[in-house]
């Protein structure tokens, strides 16, 4: 069954990506803290050989944002009918523009102040410890452990492993103080010493949540390949979230030919009856046959008759895009232990 955006998911993803700040539009520019600059440099240099980790970290952050919204909405008695999910969409580059990878969640979202605080500063107590450990490993000539960045809650900065530019569009849930929250964008280039925060020029494309758009590096085009992204999500993230993860995928399907298609035959069209001989022609034909000669005509087989009258309609192959639910099996810890196979256990431990 096809799963179209217009039915249940996030229609805003189909809109043109235009988070770029229009020339002359208002924007606030902030300088990164010195620790942020050090962190990004270490991430890019020390984790380069493990850069697949970026998708695991961004999906994990999306899961945390959804879980936070679930807890907040339950605590405040908010009835929310919007779906709680994570979507991943690849957008190939065109007309000289680089490709983009978009990860979106319907979680808690962020205000412009929270975008600045959460993405532009490092207020976490474990940051210094992370930097010390990563730099110590680098000093030994070793790559930093790919799991370190997740342990210290700094996974967003892994985006710069694969992206030259990152746009984070976000909108927080409505409150009594701010019943109509505006959507804002955090923007930064991988080598920049500052970042911008400004109103999203597209307006409010999110009901609530966060959309991260990675403008991929030239050597990161592999992350536009559907199978590559699918494998990464299934390897690292399928077991780590209770919420659905959807991938924008190409599908194909055989459908009957329609009027106007080449080779289409109208099933209601009348079939021309074979010409029948007149009585006189039949008599002459009979007389021309030797009286001692017996003519035996093969009667049509029942199967042949039915096959001719009920011939299968001709078909064609069509291609379309649709959301594919990747983690449609319940998490392993929610299954009865007796129903968990050894292969599933091995896959779980490899992913975690």
N, C-alpha and C positions, 0 to 999 in steps of 0.2 A: 504494500500500500504506500502511495506517495505521501510524503509529509511536507506540505508546502508551508512556506513562511507565513502566508496570509491566513493560515488556519489557526495555529496555536502558538507560534513562537515570536520572533523579534523582527517585525517588518522593517524597523529602522535600519537594519544591516544592509538592506538593499539600496538605500539611498546613497547618492554619490558621496565619496569621502572628501569632505571639504573643511576639515578642522583647521586648516591653515589660517592664521590670522590675516584678515584682509589688510592691505596696505592703508595705514592711517587710522586703523581701528584702535580703540583703547586697549592697553595691556599693561600689566605690572611685571617688571623684571626683578628677579631676586638672584643674589649670588649664592652659590653652593657653599655650605660649610667646608672647611678644609678637610675634615674627615670624609666627607662625601667624595671629594675629588680623589683622595687616596683610595677609598673603597672602590670606586669605579675603575681606577687604573689597575688595581689588584685583580678585580673580577675579570677584566678584559685580558690581562696578560697571563694570569695564573690559571684561569679556568677555561682557556680557549680550547684545549683539547677535550673538554667535557661540555661543550656548549649546548648539547642537547638538553641540558638541565634547565634551560630557561623556560621551556614549555611546562615542565613539571612544576616549577616555582610559580608561574603565573596562574596555572590552573589551581594550585594549592591556595594561593591568595584569593582567587575567585570563590573557592569553596568556603574559606573563612569569612568572606564578606556576606555570603548568603546565610551562613550559619548565624552570624551576628545579627542580621536582620530578622531571622526566624526567632531568635531569643528576645530581641527588642519588641517585635510585634506581639509575641505571646505575652510578654510582661506588661505591655501597655493596652492589651485587649484590642489590637488593631486587626480588623478583618481584611485580609489581602487576597484578592482573587487572581493576581498576576502569577504566572508560572515562575518557579524557582529553578533556574537552570544555567548552564554554562555553554556558550557556543564558540566555535572556532571556524573562521572563514579565511580561505586563501584568495587573494585578489592578484592575478598576474599583472606584471607591468606592461604598459602600453605606451606607444608614442614616446619612447625614451624615458618614461617614468619608471622608477623601480617598483618591484612587487611589494605587496603589503600583507601582513598577517594580522588578523583582528580577533582578539579574545574578549568576549563580553560576558558579564554576569548580571543577574538581577538581584544583587545583594544590597547592602546598606547604602552604598554610594557615599560621595564626599562633597562637602561644601568647598568653595574656593580656599578658605582658610585651612581646611583639612588637607587639601591637595598640597598646599605649600608646606604644611607641617609634616605630613606623612611621607612625601616624596622628595622634598628638598632639604630636609634637615634630618639629623640622626640623634634622636633623643633617647634611644634605647640604651639601657645600661650595659648590654653585652657587646656593643659596637667595638669598644677598645679591645676587648678580649679577642673578638673575631680578627681585627686588624693585626693584633700581635701574633696570633696563631698563623694566619695566612702569610704574613711577612716572614715569619720564622721558617715556614716550609719553603718559601721562595728562596730564602737565603741558603737553604741546603740544596738548592738546585732542583727542587721537587715542585710539581703542580699542587696547588691547594686542593684539599679534599672537596669534591663536588657537593658533598652533603653539608659542608660547613655553612654555606650561605643560607640554606634553609633552616638550619638549627638556630641561627641568630635572627631570623625574621627579616632578612635583607634581600629576599628573592627578587624584588622588583628590578634591582640593578643588574640582574642577569640578562635583562632585555638588551643591554648594550653589547652583549656577546654577539648578537646577530643583526642588530639594527643600527643604522646611522642616525636615525631620528626616531623619537618616541612621542606619540600623542596619547594623552590619557583624558578622555572625556568622562565626566561624572556628574551625577545629580543626586543629591541627598533626598530622603523621604520628606514629605510635607510635614510641617509642624504647625502648632497654633500661632507661633511667632512668625513663621514663614510658610504660609499655606501654598504659595506658588514658587517653589525653589527654582532658580535658574540653573541651566547646565553650563559648566565651565570646563576649560581645557588646560591641562598642564602640558607644556611642550619643552623638550630639551633635545639637543644634538649630543652624540656620544662624546665628542671632544670639547663641548662647551663648558665654561666655568660658571654659567648662569642658566636660569630657566625662566620661562614666561608662564603666567597664568592669566587667562582672559575669557570673556564670555564666548561660548561656542557660536560661531557665525551661522551654523545650521539651525540654531534655535534648540528647542527641547526635543531631541530624537529618542531619548530614553525616558521611560516612565519612572524608573529608579534604577540605580546601579552604575556600573563602570564599564567603559569600552576602551581597551588598550589597542592602539594601532602601531604596529612595528613597521617602519620603512626599512626593508631589509637591505643588508650590505650586498655588494655584487657577488661575494663568495658564499652567500647564504641562500641562494635561490633554491636549494634543495628543500627548504621549508615551505615552498609553494607546491610541492608534490603531495598529492592527496595520500598516497600510500605511506610516505615518510611520516607525515603528521599523524595519520591513523595509528601507525605502529608505535609512535612515541607516546600517544595518549593511552593506548592500551597497555604499554609496558610500565609507565610510570604513574598514571593517574586513575586508571579504571578502578583500582582498589582503594583509592584514597578519598573518595567522596560518595556521599549518599545521593547527591543530586545528579540529574541527567546531564550528560555531556553530548552535545550535538555537533556534527561536522558537516559543513556545506559540501555536498558531494555530487559528482556527475553520475547520472543513472541512464540506463537504456532499457527500452521495452518494445516488444513486438505488438503492433496494433493493426487492425484491419484497414485496408485501403479505404479512403474516403472519396466521394465524388470530386472529380477534378484531378485526382492522383493518376499518374501514368499506370496503365494496366488495370484500372478499376472497372469492374463489371457490375452493372446494376442487377441485383438479384431479382427485381420485379420485372425485368425486361422479358418479353415473350420470346420463346425459342421457336424459330421457324420449323414448321412441320415438314417432313419429307414429302415430296410429291407422290401422290397415289395414282396408280394406273387406272385408266378408264376400263369399263367392262369389255369394250371391244379389244383394247390392247391386251388385257388379261387373257382373253380367249385366244388371240393369235399366239401369245406366248405359250399357252398350254398346248396348242396344236403343233407347235414347232418341236415339242419334246417327244422323243420316241416313246411309244406306248409301253415298251418293255423296260424303259429306263426310269428308275425311281430317283426322285430328287429329294434329298434329305437336307433340311435347313436346320442349322444349330439355333436352338432357342437361347435367348440371352439368360445368363445366370442371374439369379436374384441379387447376389452381392454386387455385380457389375451395374445393375439397374439402380440400386439404391445409392451406390457410390457416385454415379453420374448425376443423380438428382440432388444429392446432398454434398456436393464438393465443398471442401473447406474454403472459406474466403481467403483471398490473397492478403498478405500482410507486408508491412514495412517496419523498419527499425527507427524509432525516434529517440532522441537524447534530451535530457532535461536535468535541471539542478534541483536538489531537494535536501532537506536535513536528514542526516543519518544518525540514529541514536546509538552511540558507541558502547556505553556501559549499561546495556539493557538487562544484564543479569544482576541479581541482588548481591551486595557485598558478601564476601566469603564468611564474615563473622555473623551474618544474619541467617546463614543456612544451617540446617541440621547437620551436625558433625558426621553423621552416617552417610550423608549425601555428598560430602566433599571428597573429590577424587585426589589421588596423589599428585596428578598433573596440576590440578588447581592449586594445591598447597605449594608446590614448587614454584609455580608462576607468581603466587602471592609473595613468597619470601624473596624472590628475585626482584620484584617490583618495589619492595619496601626496604 
